[in-house]
């Protein structure tokens, strides 16, 4: 959640004066009694009156970083950022996807709705879905840097860090064996990606 707080405030700081004014007005509209904080009851009222009744009111606790029982301006900015850009919920367990999550690549490319999973549901295979190619949100973005794709799968060569950047020890017999096993693993991953589904492991 801390990264989302930072991202929301970074967008605010780099926004125009008009955008910053609109953000301040948004905060004031939620802060009905004008005390400089949005209480949980004010938060729930906003959800109900603006079509966000499907958001669990307990989400307030996730936003309240300092646990003082109210949302300050930065915390409300984070809420706005989340509902406008991260309106994603795990299709396995229903939790709000605030950080890293997994997306079905085929649904992402072809369907009106994406199929997204939290790391816990994807790791434990607690879902039923027709497709098998999932990538985490960071890797999905990196895999789509170009349109060079094979058979509709993302280009995973754009995702995996080149070997020389992550493993280049001085040559010794033990390190040579380690390097060979590491390269064999990389080769197996690349071959597996071409033959079967998309995964980096």
Phi, psi and omega in degrees: 000329182300322178296325179291321175302313182295318180296316181299316182287329176296317177297320179297311182299328182265003180277168179289167177299323180295318179296319179295324177294318178297322179295318178296320178295323178298316179299314180297327180292330177280326181276081189293329181265001174068026181269006178083007177219150175259115180283169179297322179293322177294322178298313181295320178299317178299314180302314184290323185275349184238021174080018179250028181299342179284346178281128179294127180304338179293348177298337175308318182295327177292325182283330185282085187298317184267006175055040179263006177084006178213156179260126175275183185302314182295323180291325176290322175302318179297317177302313180300314180301317181294313184289339180266335184236339185237036182285063184234139181226142182299127178284356176267303185245350176088003180289150176292131182270095185265336183236231180287136178211170183248139182235139173291120184294320182295317177294322179300319183280327193239340188260159177291327180243143176275162175243111189239146183225143171290163181300324182295313181293319180293317181296319183268004179058039179269065178197159174236120182207150184282339184255160185242351185266106179239142172227150175288161189300326178292313182291325178299317178297313181294327182290345183254021180295332177228171179267010179285099183226153178243128175053035177078002180266150178294155180278096184288346176295336177280348185264314187284130180297133180304145186302320184295340179277338185244351183204101179210064182281161175299150185285125169215161180305316181293318181289328176297318177297316179297317179297318180296319179291324177296315179294325177295319177297315178300317180297316180298320179297314181296318179294317179300322179294325181286329187270317189247240183261183181260121175200154177268355179241000000 
